[in-house]
């Protein structure tokens, strides 16, 4: 789906890079609790995200780790590269001060996403440690959460580039 006509009129051309980061147990998508997460695999999600990224003209890096330190390293890497982040931190959303601090310190515009509606689930899932340092949160739309997150961070990055480099006209 392309942006609406005129959505980015007069926006400078910038190559947008986005890191799609997946936390613990997301490698089990399609097998783990399909009544909650559905039957779509992480490979299926990656394919959908790559198709959307191509339509938007966005370069992506798509990664998954069950290890908090890898996610911290990748967040810092995205920030150093000037990339945006779409992150499904899984259970680390609710527990990881390290991810929160990495996002805050990286300067990377970050959208937190979840496949399920975390607010319709157990109480401990209602609190996110990374939401306060993210530009937004999307949850409950299944695999579409990734596509919405990618579009959102893309728009934020285009707008930031426009403001940082006003037109020479």
C-alpha positions in Angstrom: 0.0 0.0 0.0 1.6 3.3 -1.1 1.2 6.5 0.9 -1.8 8.6 0.1 -1.3 11.0 -2.8 0.4 14.1 -1.5 1.3 12.5 1.8 5.0 13.3 1.5 4.8 16.1 -1.1 7.8 18.3 -0.9 9.6 15.8 1.4 13.3 15.5 0.6 14.5 12.2 -0.8 16.1 10.3 2.0 17.0 6.6 2.1 15.0 5.3 5.1 16.5 2.4 7.0 14.4 0.5 9.5 15.5 -2.4 11.8 12.7 -4.8 12.6 13.7 -6.4 15.9 12.0 -9.5 17.4 12.5 -10.7 20.9 12.1 -14.0 22.8 9.9 -16.8 21.5 9.0 -15.0 18.3 11.0 -17.7 16.5 8.1 -20.0 17.5 5.4 -18.1 15.7 3.0 -20.4 14.0 3.5 -23.1 16.6 3.3 -21.3 20.0 -0.2 -20.6 21.3 -1.8 -20.2 17.8 -5.1 -19.3 19.5 -3.3 -16.1 20.6 -0.7 -15.5 18.0 -2.2 -17.2 15.0 -0.6 -19.6 12.5 1.6 -17.1 10.7 5.3 -17.9 11.1 8.1 -15.3 11.6 9.3 -16.1 8.1 5.8 -15.2 6.8 5.9 -11.9 8.8 9.3 -11.1 7.3 8.0 -11.7 3.8 5.0 -9.3 4.4 7.3 -6.7 5.9 9.8 -6.9 3.0 7.0 -6.4 0.5 5.7 -3.4 2.4 9.2 -2.0 2.8 9.8 -2.3 -1.0 6.5 -0.4 -1.7 7.6 2.3 0.7 11.2 2.5 -0.6 12.5 1.5 2.8 15.6 -0.7 3.4 15.1 -3.1 6.3 17.1 -5.3 8.5 14.9 -8.1 10.0 16.3 -9.9 13.1 15.1 -12.1 16.0 16.9 -13.2 19.2 15.9 -14.8 22.4 18.8 -12.9 24.1 18.4 -9.5 25.6 22.0 -8.4 24.9 21.6 -9.1 21.2 18.6 -6.8 21.1 20.5 -4.1 23.0 23.4 -4.4 20.5 21.0 -4.1 17.5 19.1 -1.1 19.0 22.5 0.7 19.5 23.5 -0.3 15.9 20.3 1.1 14.5 20.8 4.4 16.3 24.4 4.7 15.1 23.2 4.1 11.5 20.4 6.7 11.8 17.8 3.9 11.3 14.4 3.6 12.8 13.2 0.6 14.8 10.1 -1.4 14.9 10.3 -3.7 17.9 8.3 -6.6 19.1 10.2 -7.2 22.3 7.9 -10.0 23.4 8.1 -10.5 27.2 11.1 -8.1 27.5 8.6 -5.4 26.9 7.4 -5.8 30.5 10.8 -6.5 32.2 13.7 -5.0 30.4 15.2 -1.7 31.7 18.2 -2.5 29.4 16.0 -2.3 26.3 14.3 0.8 27.5 17.7 2.5 28.2 19.1 1.3 24.8 16.1 2.8 22.9 16.3 6.0 24.9 20.1 6.3 24.4 20.1 5.3 20.7 18.1 8.2 19.5 16.4 5.9 17.0 12.7 6.6 16.5 11.1 3.4 17.7 7.6 1.9 17.3 6.7 -0.8 19.8 4.4 -3.5 18.3 2.7 -6.6 19.5 0.7 -9.2 17.6 -1.9 -9.6 20.3 -3.8 -6.9 22.2 -1.7 -7.0 25.4 -4.3 -4.9 27.2 -6.9 -7.7 26.8 -4.5 -10.3 28.3 -2.9 -10.9 31.7 -2.4 -7.8 34.0 1.4 -8.1 33.9 1.3 -7.5 30.1 -0.4 -4.1 30.5 2.7 -2.3 31.5 5.4 -1.6 29.0 8.8 -0.3 30.0 9.7 0.6 26.4 6.5 2.5 25.5 7.6 5.7 27.3 10.7 6.0 25.1 8.9 4.9 21.8 7.2 7.2 19.4 4.1 5.0 19.5 2.7 1.6 20.3 0.6 -0.7 18.0 -0.9 -3.9 19.3 -3.6 -6.4 18.5 -3.6 -6.5 14.7 -1.7 -9.8 14.3 0.9 -9.6 11.5 -0.6 -6.3 10.3 0.9 -4.8 13.5 4.3 -5.1 11.8 3.1 -3.3 8.6 1.4 -0.5 10.6 4.6 -0.1 12.7 6.8 0.1 9.6 4.5 2.7 8.0 4.4 4.7 11.2 8.2 4.8 11.7 8.6 5.6 8.0 6.3 8.6 8.3 8.1 9.8 11.5 11.5 9.5 9.8 10.3 11.3 6.6 8.8 14.1 8.7 12.0 14.5 10.7 14.1 14.6 7.6 11.8 17.3 6.1 12.0 19.4 9.3 15.8 18.9 9.5 16.4 19.9 5.9 13.8 22.5 4.8 13.2 23.0 1.1 15.6 25.4 -0.7 12.7 26.9 -2.7 
